[in-house]
Amino acid sequence: MKIKSLYIVITVLCTSLLSWSQDSSSYQEAYQLAFQGKHAMAVTLLEKELVASPHDMESRLLLASSYSWEGRYKKAREEFNKITSQDKMNKQAWTLAIKNELYAKADAIALGLANKALISLKNDDEMLRLRELALQRINTKKYPNQGWHNQDDGVADKKTRRKQKKEAKKEVSNTEKQESKNESSKNRIGINNSFTVFTDRYDPMVYSSIRWRHETKVGNIIPKINYSNRLGQHGIQYDIDFYPRFLKRFYAYLNYGYSNAQIYPRHKFGGDIYANLPGAIEVSAGGRYIVTQTQDVKAITGSLGHYRGNYYFSLRSFITPRPDGLTRVSGNLLVRKYTKDAENFMGVNVGMGISPELQQIVAGNQLLAETLLFIESQRLRFEYQFTGKKTPNIYRANIGAVRQELVSESGQFFWGISAGLTYEVKF
């Protein structure tokens, strides 16, 4: 099949996917899992869904409820706060949030939330009932011997109620602070440093980058500055990613990069359209267009992802035409196991074939930019990401190996070992 025909087929497929109804989504899969009592599996699926669609309040409400069912009341509180801070008239969210605190035996917090809910939901019967329940439980703790009274009970009761009122106001204030924090934590700054050492010919190479991720209502924007030192040559690349959401279950990836350094492409463009399908499946289709010092590189890419329990599997392929008219294919398989949430995981990435996204080295004595030629390689990388115990900041480490064909000697290979660290701050 010619590359143009293949591109048309993928375009038609992608267009067809956009016509699917919203019921065909990972939310329905998570809902079924939660209904069956498989809360851990539902949580993993919903956490990944919210990474791509942070403003999906329906999925966030189900995630908060799943946390609560699992007894992870603090995590549930954080998610309920995100919902009620944006939609103060959401009675279901308020009800579940207050019940979550009652389940956690945090009666003062439940009372504060009920009072706050009544500010928006005037005289709502359910909110009044939950407030009264929280008050009764607080009174029971204050006066465990309910059948014993004396003449000072009335005074004590008044003092207790004043104290409860102060505690409720304090808790409302704390809740508002937490909501404000959740509202403002829409930014991340990440710093990455990595290096590669080779078994033959080449000196170690250093790669660094700094990026800023900003969450907006239409999607995440991620500007980056990349730096490399290869074979004694320095270079900087300016890069930006954008993940717009144009439908509830569909989003896109757009990329542009520029550099006037010899070790980077002059321009690079990329784009994908992602769709969430039934069965916890995610598919994408897109392309890459790269302008180097001497020629242009075009590629079609697609991916197939699947969430299963705490695991995520993703297979991505590149179809790249060569100047001689032949077409080459490469593939990457990513497997991740998530632990407590979507920010904590361990994974392995395996790749092989001819890829337009490799870092090329030299041909003869001439230094080449990335993606210039189409050489064979095999790649293996392990990664581990975790968050701090007392902060939400993210740490990630990776180590890997690559077996890559020499540009100047077809069929001859060399080895490279790489390692890297990433630190990301939320604010």
NUKEPA-981270 format. One record per residue (C-alpha): x, y, z; residue in three letters. Coordinates in steps of 0.05 Angstrom, whole numbers, plus 5000, padded with zeros to 4 digits. Example, Ala and Ser with C-alpha at 12.3 -4.5 7.8 and 13.67 -1.06 7.14 Angstrom:
2
node px = 5246; py = 4910; pz = 5156; res = ALA
node px = 5273; py = 4979; pz = 5143; res = SER
END
This chain:
427
node px = 5000; py = 5000; pz = 5000; res = MET
node px = 5027; py = 5068; pz = 4982; res = LYS
node px = 5040; py = 5117; pz = 5038; res = ILE
node px = 4987; py = 5166; pz = 5012; res = LYS
node px = 4933; py = 5113; pz = 5011; res = SER
node px = 4951; py = 5090; pz = 5080; res = LEU
node px = 4946; py = 5162; pz = 5105; res = TYR
node px = 4876; py = 5167; pz = 5076; res = ILE
node px = 4855; py = 5103; pz = 5110; res = VAL
node px = 4880; py = 5127; pz = 5178; res = ILE
node px = 4846; py = 5194; pz = 5168; res = THR
node px = 4779; py = 5160; pz = 5152; res = VAL
node px = 4787; py = 5115; pz = 5212; res = LEU
node px = 4801; py = 5174; pz = 5258; res = CYS
node px = 4740; py = 5211; pz = 5231; res = THR
node px = 4697; py = 5151; pz = 5243; res = SER
node px = 4720; py = 5147; pz = 5315; res = LEU
node px = 4697; py = 5218; pz = 5327; res = LEU
node px = 4626; py = 5198; pz = 5310; res = SER
node px = 4622; py = 5148; pz = 5367; res = TRP
node px = 4574; py = 5166; pz = 5423; res = SER
node px = 4598; py = 5190; pz = 5490; res = GLN
node px = 4571; py = 5126; pz = 5522; res = ASP
node px = 4629; py = 5089; pz = 5489; res = SER
node px = 4681; py = 5112; pz = 5538; res = SER
node px = 4728; py = 5090; pz = 5592; res = SER
node px = 4680; py = 5121; pz = 5642; res = TYR
node px = 4629; py = 5067; pz = 5628; res = GLN
node px = 4682; py = 5014; pz = 5638; res = GLU
node px = 4703; py = 5045; pz = 5704; res = ALA
node px = 4630; py = 5051; pz = 5726; res = TYR
node px = 4619; py = 4977; pz = 5713; res = GLN
node px = 4682; py = 4959; pz = 5751; res = LEU
node px = 4661; py = 5002; pz = 5811; res = ALA
node px = 4591; py = 4972; pz = 5809; res = PHE
node px = 4622; py = 4902; pz = 5812; res = GLN
node px = 4663; py = 4922; pz = 5873; res = GLY
node px = 4729; py = 4924; pz = 5834; res = LYS
node px = 4745; py = 4993; pz = 5862; res = HIS
node px = 4821; py = 4989; pz = 5853; res = ALA
node px = 4814; py = 4975; pz = 5779; res = MET
node px = 4762; py = 5031; pz = 5771; res = ALA
node px = 4808; py = 5080; pz = 5808; res = VAL
node px = 4867; py = 5064; pz = 5761; res = THR
node px = 4824; py = 5074; pz = 5699; res = LEU
node px = 4793; py = 5139; pz = 5725; res = LEU
node px = 4860; py = 5168; pz = 5747; res = GLU
node px = 4887; py = 5159; pz = 5677; res = LYS
node px = 4824; py = 5188; pz = 5647; res = GLU
node px = 4830; py = 5251; pz = 5690; res = LEU
node px = 4903; py = 5261; pz = 5670; res = VAL
node px = 4878; py = 5270; pz = 5599; res = ALA
node px = 4813; py = 5304; pz = 5619; res = SER
node px = 4821; py = 5341; pz = 5685; res = PRO
node px = 4755; py = 5379; pz = 5678; res = HIS
node px = 4713; py = 5316; pz = 5671; res = ASP
node px = 4672; py = 5324; pz = 5735; res = MET
node px = 4631; py = 5261; pz = 5722; res = GLU
node px = 4694; py = 5217; pz = 5723; res = SER
node px = 4722; py = 5257; pz = 5782; res = ARG
node px = 4659; py = 5244; pz = 5823; res = LEU
node px = 4663; py = 5170; pz = 5810; res = LEU
node px = 4737; py = 5171; pz = 5828; res = LEU
node px = 4722; py = 5207; pz = 5894; res = ALA
node px = 4668; py = 5157; pz = 5910; res = SER
node px = 4714; py = 5098; pz = 5893; res = SER
node px = 4767; py = 5126; pz = 5940; res = TYR
node px = 4714; py = 5131; pz = 5995; res = SER
node px = 4690; py = 5060; pz = 5984; res = TRP
node px = 4762; py = 5037; pz = 5990; res = GLU
node px = 4770; py = 5074; pz = 6056; res = GLY
node px = 4818; py = 5125; pz = 6027; res = ARG
node px = 4780; py = 5183; pz = 6057; res = TYR
node px = 4834; py = 5236; pz = 6051; res = LYS
node px = 4842; py = 5223; pz = 5976; res = LYS
node px = 4767; py = 5224; pz = 5968; res = ALA
node px = 4763; py = 5291; pz = 6006; res = ARG
node px = 4813; py = 5322; pz = 5957; res = GLU
node px = 4772; py = 5300; pz = 5897; res = GLU
node px = 4705; py = 5322; pz = 5927; res = PHE
node px = 4736; py = 5390; pz = 5943; res = ASN
node px = 4756; py = 5399; pz = 5870; res = LYS
node px = 4685; py = 5386; pz = 5848; res = ILE
node px = 4648; py = 5429; pz = 5900; res = THR
node px = 4697; py = 5487; pz = 5890; res = SER
node px = 4678; py = 5490; pz = 5817; res = GLN
node px = 4604; py = 5471; pz = 5821; res = ASP
node px = 4575; py = 5495; pz = 5887; res = LYS
node px = 4504; py = 5473; pz = 5867; res = MET
node px = 4523; py = 5400; pz = 5857; res = ASN
node px = 4480; py = 5368; pz = 5910; res = LYS
node px = 4505; py = 5297; pz = 5896; res = GLN
node px = 4577; py = 5319; pz = 5906; res = ALA
node px = 4561; py = 5354; pz = 5971; res = TRP
node px = 4522; py = 5295; pz = 5997; res = THR
node px = 4577; py = 5244; pz = 5981; res = LEU
node px = 4631; py = 5291; pz = 6008; res = ALA
node px = 4595; py = 5298; pz = 6075; res = ILE
node px = 4582; py = 5223; pz = 6080; res = LYS
node px = 4655; py = 5211; pz = 6065; res = ASN
node px = 4673; py = 5250; pz = 6127; res = GLU
node px = 4621; py = 5214; pz = 6168; res = LEU
node px = 4650; py = 5147; pz = 6145; res = TYR
node px = 4719; py = 5173; pz = 6166; res = ALA
node px = 4689; py = 5193; pz = 6234; res = LYS
node px = 4712; py = 5264; pz = 6220; res = ALA
node px = 4647; py = 5293; pz = 6246; res = ASP
node px = 4672; py = 5365; pz = 6254; res = ALA
node px = 4693; py = 5366; pz = 6181; res = ILE
node px = 4625; py = 5336; pz = 6161; res = ALA
node px = 4591; py = 5392; pz = 6201; res = LEU
node px = 4633; py = 5445; pz = 6168; res = GLY
node px = 4618; py = 5418; pz = 6098; res = LEU
node px = 4544; py = 5414; pz = 6113; res = ALA
node px = 4543; py = 5487; pz = 6136; res = ASN
node px = 4581; py = 5507; pz = 6074; res = LYS
node px = 4535; py = 5468; pz = 6028; res = ALA
node px = 4474; py = 5503; pz = 6059; res = LEU
node px = 4503; py = 5570; pz = 6037; res = ILE
node px = 4491; py = 5549; pz = 5964; res = SER
node px = 4435; py = 5498; pz = 5974; res = LEU
node px = 4388; py = 5540; pz = 6016; res = LYS
node px = 4349; py = 5499; pz = 6068; res = ASN
node px = 4361; py = 5434; pz = 6030; res = ASP
node px = 4329; py = 5376; pz = 6069; res = ASP
node px = 4386; py = 5328; pz = 6057; res = GLU
node px = 4439; py = 5378; pz = 6078; res = MET
node px = 4400; py = 5394; pz = 6140; res = LEU
node px = 4393; py = 5321; pz = 6157; res = ARG
node px = 4468; py = 5308; pz = 6148; res = LEU
node px = 4485; py = 5369; pz = 6190; res = ARG
node px = 4440; py = 5345; pz = 6246; res = GLU
node px = 4471; py = 5276; pz = 6242; res = LEU
node px = 4541; py = 5306; pz = 6248; res = ALA
node px = 4518; py = 5348; pz = 6308; res = LEU
node px = 4487; py = 5287; pz = 6342; res = GLN
node px = 4552; py = 5248; pz = 6334; res = ARG
node px = 4592; py = 5306; pz = 6361; res = ILE
node px = 4545; py = 5313; pz = 6421; res = ASN
node px = 4550; py = 5238; pz = 6434; res = THR
node px = 4626; py = 5244; pz = 6438; res = LYS
node px = 4621; py = 5304; pz = 6484; res = LYS
node px = 4569; py = 5272; pz = 6530; res = TYR
node px = 4577; py = 5196; pz = 6528; res = PRO
node px = 4534; py = 5187; pz = 6591; res = ASN
node px = 4469; py = 5212; pz = 6559; res = GLN
node px = 4426; py = 5190; pz = 6618; res = GLY
node px = 4462; py = 5232; pz = 6670; res = TRP
node px = 4446; py = 5307; pz = 6679; res = HIS
node px = 4456; py = 5363; pz = 6728; res = ASN
node px = 4436; py = 5436; pz = 6734; res = GLN
node px = 4497; py = 5459; pz = 6693; res = ASP
node px = 4477; py = 5419; pz = 6632; res = ASP
node px = 4444; py = 5477; pz = 6598; res = GLY
node px = 4505; py = 5521; pz = 6607; res = VAL
node px = 4551; py = 5465; pz = 6585; res = ALA
node px = 4507; py = 5453; pz = 6524; res = ASP
node px = 4511; py = 5526; pz = 6503; res = LYS
node px = 4586; py = 5527; pz = 6512; res = LYS
node px = 4592; py = 5463; pz = 6472; res = THR
node px = 4550; py = 5490; pz = 6415; res = ARG
node px = 4591; py = 5554; pz = 6413; res = ARG
node px = 4654; py = 5512; pz = 6409; res = LYS
node px = 4623; py = 5469; pz = 6355; res = GLN
node px = 4605; py = 5531; pz = 6316; res = LYS
node px = 4676; py = 5556; pz = 6321; res = LYS
node px = 4703; py = 5488; pz = 6299; res = GLU
node px = 4655; py = 5486; pz = 6241; res = ALA
node px = 4676; py = 5556; pz = 6218; res = LYS
node px = 4749; py = 5536; pz = 6225; res = LYS
node px = 4737; py = 5473; pz = 6184; res = GLU
node px = 4701; py = 5513; pz = 6130; res = VAL
node px = 4761; py = 5559; pz = 6128; res = SER
node px = 4808; py = 5500; pz = 6122; res = ASN
node px = 4766; py = 5470; pz = 6067; res = THR
node px = 4766; py = 5535; pz = 6029; res = GLU
node px = 4842; py = 5539; pz = 6035; res = LYS
node px = 4848; py = 5468; pz = 6009; res = GLN
node px = 4802; py = 5484; pz = 5951; res = GLU
node px = 4842; py = 5546; pz = 5936; res = SER
node px = 4905; py = 5504; pz = 5936; res = LYS
node px = 4873; py = 5454; pz = 5889; res = ASN
node px = 4851; py = 5511; pz = 5844; res = GLU
node px = 4921; py = 5541; pz = 5841; res = SER
node px = 4959; py = 5475; pz = 5831; res = SER
node px = 4952; py = 5480; pz = 5756; res = LYS
node px = 5026; py = 5489; pz = 5741; res = ASN
node px = 5086; py = 5444; pz = 5742; res = ARG
node px = 5158; py = 5458; pz = 5729; res = ILE
node px = 5202; py = 5398; pz = 5711; res = GLY
node px = 5277; py = 5391; pz = 5704; res = ILE
node px = 5309; py = 5332; pz = 5669; res = ASN
node px = 5382; py = 5311; pz = 5664; res = ASN
node px = 5407; py = 5249; pz = 5628; res = SER
node px = 5469; py = 5222; pz = 5595; res = PHE
node px = 5490; py = 5165; pz = 5548; res = THR
node px = 5556; py = 5129; pz = 5545; res = VAL
node px = 5578; py = 5086; pz = 5485; res = PHE
node px = 5619; py = 5024; pz = 5476; res = THR
node px = 5652; py = 5048; pz = 5412; res = ASP
node px = 5676; py = 5113; pz = 5378; res = ARG
node px = 5634; py = 5164; pz = 5414; res = TYR
node px = 5644; py = 5206; pz = 5476; res = ASP
node px = 5588; py = 5210; pz = 5528; res = PRO
node px = 5529; py = 5253; pz = 5509; res = MET
node px = 5490; py = 5298; pz = 5557; res = VAL
node px = 5418; py = 5319; pz = 5551; res = TYR
node px = 5380; py = 5368; pz = 5595; res = SER
node px = 5313; py = 5402; pz = 5592; res = SER
node px = 5267; py = 5447; pz = 5631; res = ILE
node px = 5193; py = 5449; pz = 5620; res = ARG
node px = 5131; py = 5484; pz = 5647; res = TRP
node px = 5063; py = 5451; pz = 5645; res = ARG
node px = 5003; py = 5497; pz = 5652; res = HIS
node px = 4932; py = 5469; pz = 5657; res = GLU
node px = 4878; py = 5509; pz = 5620; res = THR
node px = 4805; py = 5498; pz = 5607; res = LYS
node px = 4820; py = 5475; pz = 5536; res = VAL
node px = 4879; py = 5430; pz = 5553; res = GLY
node px = 4951; py = 5428; pz = 5578; res = ASN
node px = 5005; py = 5472; pz = 5547; res = ILE
node px = 5077; py = 5451; pz = 5557; res = ILE
node px = 5134; py = 5497; pz = 5532; res = PRO
node px = 5203; py = 5466; pz = 5538; res = LYS
node px = 5276; py = 5485; pz = 5528; res = ILE
node px = 5322; py = 5427; pz = 5510; res = ASN
node px = 5398; py = 5427; pz = 5513; res = TYR
node px = 5446; py = 5375; pz = 5485; res = SER
node px = 5521; py = 5366; pz = 5484; res = ASN
node px = 5541; py = 5315; pz = 5432; res = ARG
node px = 5611; py = 5303; pz = 5405; res = LEU
node px = 5635; py = 5369; pz = 5432; res = GLY
node px = 5577; py = 5407; pz = 5400; res = GLN
node px = 5526; py = 5446; pz = 5441; res = HIS
node px = 5455; py = 5460; pz = 5419; res = GLY
node px = 5389; py = 5487; pz = 5445; res = ILE
node px = 5320; py = 5470; pz = 5420; res = GLN
node px = 5255; py = 5508; pz = 5435; res = TYR
node px = 5195; py = 5462; pz = 5439; res = ASP
node px = 5121; py = 5466; pz = 5456; res = ILE
node px = 5067; py = 5413; pz = 5466; res = ASP
node px = 4993; py = 5425; pz = 5469; res = PHE
node px = 4938; py = 5375; pz = 5488; res = TYR
node px = 4871; py = 5406; pz = 5468; res = PRO
node px = 4805; py = 5372; pz = 5484; res = ARG
node px = 4752; py = 5385; pz = 5432; res = PHE
node px = 4701; py = 5332; pz = 5454; res = LEU
node px = 4689; py = 5298; pz = 5521; res = LYS
node px = 4723; py = 5232; pz = 5502; res = ARG
node px = 4772; py = 5258; pz = 5450; res = PHE
node px = 4834; py = 5299; pz = 5454; res = TYR
node px = 4894; py = 5316; pz = 5411; res = ALA
node px = 4969; py = 5324; pz = 5415; res = TYR
node px = 5004; py = 5381; pz = 5377; res = LEU
node px = 5078; py = 5395; pz = 5377; res = ASN
node px = 5127; py = 5445; pz = 5346; res = TYR
node px = 5201; py = 5451; pz = 5357; res = GLY
node px = 5254; py = 5498; pz = 5330; res = TYR
node px = 5330; py = 5501; pz = 5333; res = SER
node px = 5386; py = 5532; pz = 5293; res = ASN
node px = 5437; py = 5483; pz = 5323; res = ALA
node px = 5467; py = 5430; pz = 5278; res = GLN
node px = 5452; py = 5374; pz = 5327; res = ILE
node px = 5377; py = 5387; pz = 5326; res = TYR
node px = 5326; py = 5390; pz = 5269; res = PRO
node px = 5312; py = 5460; pz = 5244; res = ARG
node px = 5237; py = 5450; pz = 5251; res = HIS
node px = 5194; py = 5393; pz = 5275; res = LYS
node px = 5119; py = 5385; pz = 5273; res = PHE
node px = 5076; py = 5331; pz = 5304; res = GLY
node px = 5003; py = 5315; pz = 5317; res = GLY
node px = 4958; py = 5259; pz = 5341; res = ASP
node px = 4884; py = 5250; pz = 5354; res = ILE
node px = 4866; py = 5205; pz = 5413; res = TYR
node px = 4799; py = 5170; pz = 5426; res = ALA
node px = 4776; py = 5132; pz = 5487; res = ASN
node px = 4737; py = 5069; pz = 5467; res = LEU
node px = 4698; py = 5016; pz = 5505; res = PRO
node px = 4737; py = 4963; pz = 5542; res = GLY
node px = 4787; py = 5013; pz = 5571; res = ALA
node px = 4820; py = 5021; pz = 5502; res = ILE
node px = 4853; py = 5084; pz = 5475; res = GLU
node px = 4874; py = 5093; pz = 5402; res = VAL
node px = 4909; py = 5148; pz = 5366; res = SER
node px = 4930; py = 5167; pz = 5295; res = ALA
node px = 4975; py = 5223; pz = 5271; res = GLY
node px = 5039; py = 5243; pz = 5237; res = GLY
node px = 5107; py = 5275; pz = 5242; res = ARG
node px = 5142; py = 5324; pz = 5196; res = TYR
node px = 5215; py = 5341; pz = 5209; res = ILE
node px = 5259; py = 5391; pz = 5172; res = VAL
node px = 5334; py = 5378; pz = 5179; res = THR
node px = 5395; py = 5412; pz = 5150; res = GLN
node px = 5393; py = 5371; pz = 5087; res = THR
node px = 5325; py = 5338; pz = 5078; res = GLN
node px = 5255; py = 5330; pz = 5104; res = ASP
node px = 5227; py = 5269; pz = 5140; res = VAL
node px = 5154; py = 5249; pz = 5140; res = LYS
node px = 5122; py = 5194; pz = 5182; res = ALA
node px = 5053; py = 5167; pz = 5199; res = ILE
node px = 5044; py = 5143; pz = 5270; res = THR
node px = 4989; py = 5108; pz = 5309; res = GLY
node px = 4981; py = 5077; pz = 5377; res = SER
node px = 4937; py = 5027; pz = 5414; res = LEU
node px = 4931; py = 5030; pz = 5489; res = GLY
node px = 4895; py = 4988; pz = 5541; res = HIS
node px = 4883; py = 4995; pz = 5615; res = TYR
node px = 4876; py = 4931; pz = 5653; res = ARG
node px = 4873; py = 4934; pz = 5729; res = GLY
node px = 4934; py = 4973; pz = 5752; res = ASN
node px = 4970; py = 4961; pz = 5686; res = TYR
node px = 4974; py = 5003; pz = 5623; res = TYR
node px = 4997; py = 4975; pz = 5556; res = PHE
node px = 5013; py = 5019; pz = 5496; res = SER
node px = 5039; py = 4999; pz = 5427; res = LEU
node px = 5061; py = 5055; pz = 5380; res = ARG
node px = 5086; py = 5047; pz = 5309; res = SER
node px = 5119; py = 5093; pz = 5258; res = PHE
node px = 5112; py = 5084; pz = 5183; res = ILE
node px = 5168; py = 5123; pz = 5149; res = THR
node px = 5182; py = 5129; pz = 5074; res = PRO
node px = 5255; py = 5131; pz = 5054; res = ARG
node px = 5284; py = 5173; pz = 4997; res = PRO
node px = 5293; py = 5109; pz = 4956; res = ASP
node px = 5217; py = 5100; pz = 4955; res = GLY
node px = 5216; py = 5043; pz = 5006; res = LEU
node px = 5175; py = 5046; pz = 5069; res = THR
node px = 5202; py = 5026; pz = 5137; res = ARG
node px = 5164; py = 5009; pz = 5201; res = VAL
node px = 5186; py = 5013; pz = 5274; res = SER
node px = 5149; py = 5000; pz = 5339; res = GLY
node px = 5151; py = 5014; pz = 5414; res = ASN
node px = 5116; py = 4976; pz = 5469; res = LEU
node px = 5106; py = 5011; pz = 5536; res = LEU
node px = 5082; py = 4973; pz = 5598; res = VAL
node px = 5068; py = 5009; pz = 5663; res = ARG
node px = 5043; py = 4986; pz = 5731; res = LYS
node px = 5010; py = 5040; pz = 5772; res = TYR
node px = 5015; py = 5037; pz = 5848; res = THR
node px = 4975; py = 5085; pz = 5892; res = LYS
node px = 4954; py = 5134; pz = 5837; res = ASP
node px = 4968; py = 5159; pz = 5767; res = ALA
node px = 5031; py = 5196; pz = 5789; res = GLU
node px = 5065; py = 5133; pz = 5817; res = ASN
node px = 5086; py = 5077; pz = 5771; res = PHE
node px = 5141; py = 5032; pz = 5745; res = MET
node px = 5149; py = 5014; pz = 5673; res = GLY
node px = 5189; py = 4985; pz = 5616; res = VAL
node px = 5195; py = 5009; pz = 5543; res = ASN
node px = 5218; py = 4962; pz = 5488; res = VAL
node px = 5229; py = 4986; pz = 5416; res = GLY
node px = 5258; py = 4961; pz = 5352; res = MET
node px = 5261; py = 4977; pz = 5278; res = GLY
node px = 5274; py = 5040; pz = 5238; res = ILE
node px = 5250; py = 5102; pz = 5274; res = SER
node px = 5249; py = 5176; pz = 5254; res = PRO
node px = 5254; py = 5197; pz = 5327; res = GLU
node px = 5323; py = 5170; pz = 5344; res = LEU
node px = 5383; py = 5213; pz = 5361; res = GLN
node px = 5431; py = 5204; pz = 5303; res = GLN
node px = 5506; py = 5211; pz = 5309; res = ILE
node px = 5553; py = 5222; pz = 5249; res = VAL
node px = 5564; py = 5201; pz = 5177; res = ALA
node px = 5638; py = 5202; pz = 5162; res = GLY
node px = 5664; py = 5265; pz = 5194; res = ASN
node px = 5599; py = 5304; pz = 5188; res = GLN
node px = 5556; py = 5316; pz = 5249; res = LEU
node px = 5483; py = 5299; pz = 5236; res = LEU
node px = 5420; py = 5325; pz = 5267; res = ALA
node px = 5367; py = 5280; pz = 5297; res = GLU
node px = 5322; py = 5238; pz = 5252; res = THR
node px = 5366; py = 5249; pz = 5190; res = LEU
node px = 5376; py = 5177; pz = 5169; res = LEU
node px = 5336; py = 5114; pz = 5178; res = PHE
node px = 5380; py = 5065; pz = 5216; res = ILE
node px = 5363; py = 5001; pz = 5252; res = GLU
node px = 5363; py = 4998; pz = 5328; res = SER
node px = 5336; py = 4960; pz = 5387; res = GLN
node px = 5319; py = 4996; pz = 5452; res = ARG
node px = 5303; py = 4977; pz = 5524; res = LEU
node px = 5289; py = 5025; pz = 5581; res = ARG
node px = 5264; py = 5019; pz = 5652; res = PHE
node px = 5230; py = 5076; pz = 5690; res = GLU
node px = 5205; py = 5089; pz = 5760; res = TYR
node px = 5164; py = 5150; pz = 5782; res = GLN
node px = 5140; py = 5167; pz = 5852; res = PHE
node px = 5115; py = 5226; pz = 5893; res = THR
node px = 5143; py = 5252; pz = 5958; res = GLY
node px = 5112; py = 5231; pz = 6025; res = LYS
node px = 5099; py = 5302; pz = 6049; res = LYS
node px = 5095; py = 5339; pz = 5982; res = THR
node px = 5061; py = 5325; pz = 5915; res = PRO
node px = 5126; py = 5336; pz = 5878; res = ASN
node px = 5146; py = 5282; pz = 5828; res = ILE
node px = 5211; py = 5244; pz = 5821; res = TYR
node px = 5228; py = 5199; pz = 5761; res = ARG
node px = 5289; py = 5156; pz = 5745; res = ALA
node px = 5304; py = 5116; pz = 5683; res = ASN
node px = 5359; py = 5071; pz = 5657; res = ILE
node px = 5364; py = 5038; pz = 5589; res = GLY
node px = 5406; py = 5009; pz = 5533; res = ALA
node px = 5405; py = 5017; pz = 5458; res = VAL
node px = 5437; py = 4975; pz = 5403; res = ARG
node px = 5444; py = 5021; pz = 5343; res = GLN
node px = 5470; py = 5012; pz = 5273; res = GLU
node px = 5530; py = 5053; pz = 5251; res = LEU
node px = 5512; py = 5106; pz = 5201; res = VAL
node px = 5576; py = 5097; pz = 5161; res = SER
node px = 5576; py = 5021; pz = 5163; res = GLU
node px = 5511; py = 4987; pz = 5147; res = SER
node px = 5500; py = 4924; pz = 5187; res = GLY
node px = 5551; py = 4943; pz = 5241; res = GLN
node px = 5524; py = 4960; pz = 5310; res = PHE
node px = 5547; py = 4993; pz = 5374; res = PHE
node px = 5518; py = 4997; pz = 5445; res = TRP
node px = 5497; py = 5056; pz = 5487; res = GLY
node px = 5477; py = 5058; pz = 5561; res = ILE
node px = 5434; py = 5116; pz = 5585; res = SER
node px = 5408; py = 5140; pz = 5652; res = ALA
node px = 5367; py = 5201; pz = 5673; res = GLY
node px = 5332; py = 5237; pz = 5730; res = LEU
node px = 5272; py = 5283; pz = 5729; res = THR
node px = 5245; py = 5327; pz = 5785; res = TYR
node px = 5177; py = 5361; pz = 5778; res = GLU
node px = 5147; py = 5413; pz = 5825; res = VAL
node px = 5072; py = 5428; pz = 5829; res = LYS
node px = 5046; py = 5497; pz = 5847; res = PHE
END
